[in-house]
Amino acid sequence: MSTIFQNVDFVKEISTNKLFDNHNAVVTSIQIKAGGRLKEHSSPKNAFLYCASGKVGFENEFQEVIELEQGSFIEIQQLVKHSVLGIEDSILLLCR
C-alpha cells in the first residue's frame, strides 16, 4: 500500500507524481512548496483538484481567486487558464 505522503520533502518548488493512469482517468499528486507557483496553463479536460494538506491559492483567467486548504476541492473547467500558488507547503491531488 502507498500513500500520497510518501517521499515528500518539499526540496523542489513543484514536484509531481503520477499515482494512477488508465484510458479513463489520470490521478497526479502535486507538491507545492510555500511560495512556489504552478505556472498558468489549461487542461483539455475538466479536472478535479483536491487539497490533501497545506493551503494554496488557485487563480483562473477570469481573475477569480479561490483559497484551498486541507479537505477542500474545486472543479477546473476545460480550457480555462489557471495557476496555483503555494501559500503553505501543500500536497494536491489532480484527477482528470
C-alpha positions in Angstrom: 0.0 0.0 0.0 1.2 3.5 -0.8 0.1 7.0 0.5 0.4 10.4 -1.1 2.6 11.5 1.8 5.4 9.1 1.0 8.7 10.6 -0.2 7.5 14.2 0.5 10.4 16.6 1.2 9.5 19.9 -0.4 13.0 20.5 -1.7 11.8 21.5 -5.2 9.3 24.3 -5.7 7.0 22.0 -7.6 7.1 18.2 -7.9 4.6 15.8 -9.3 4.0 12.0 -9.1 1.5 10.1 -11.3 -0.4 7.8 -9.0 -2.8 6.3 -11.4 -3.2 6.3 -15.2 -5.5 4.3 -17.4 -7.6 5.1 -20.5 -10.4 6.7 -18.4 -8.6 8.8 -15.8 -5.2 10.1 -14.5 -4.5 11.0 -10.9 -1.5 13.0 -10.1 0.0 14.1 -6.7 1.3 17.7 -6.9 3.6 19.0 -4.1 3.9 22.8 -4.0 6.4 24.5 -1.7 5.2 27.6 0.2 5.9 30.5 -2.3 6.1 28.1 -5.2 3.9 28.7 -8.3 2.4 26.3 -10.8 2.6 28.5 -14.0 -0.5 29.4 -15.9 -1.8 26.6 -18.1 -5.0 25.0 -19.2 -6.3 21.4 -19.5 -8.1 19.8 -22.5 -10.4 18.1 -20.0 -12.4 19.1 -16.9 -10.4 18.3 -13.8 -10.9 17.9 -10.0 -8.3 19.5 -7.7 -8.3 18.3 -4.0 -6.1 19.8 -1.3 -4.8 17.0 0.9 -2.6 19.2 3.1 -1.5 22.8 3.4 -3.0 25.8 1.7 -2.9 27.1 -1.9 -4.3 30.0 -3.9 -6.0 29.0 -7.2 -6.5 31.7 -9.8 -8.2 31.5 -13.2 -8.2 33.6 -16.3 -11.3 35.5 -15.0 -9.3 36.7 -12.0 -11.3 34.5 -9.7 -9.1 33.6 -6.7 -10.0 30.6 -4.6 -8.1 29.6 -1.5 -8.0 25.8 -1.0 -7.0 24.3 2.3 -6.9 20.8 3.6 -10.0 18.9 2.6 -11.3 21.4 0.1 -11.6 20.9 -3.7 -12.7 22.6 -6.9 -13.6 21.6 -10.4 -11.4 23.1 -13.1 -13.2 23.7 -16.4 -11.5 22.5 -19.6 -9.5 25.1 -21.5 -9.7 27.7 -18.7 -6.3 29.1 -18.0 -5.3 28.9 -14.3 -2.3 28.9 -11.9 -1.7 27.7 -8.4 0.4 29.5 -5.7 1.6 27.6 -2.6 0.6 29.6 0.5 1.9 26.8 2.7 3.8 23.6 1.8 0.9 21.7 0.2 0.0 18.4 -1.4 -2.7 18.4 -4.0 -4.4 15.6 -5.9 -5.4 16.3 -9.5 -7.9 14.0 -11.2 -8.7 14.3 -14.9 
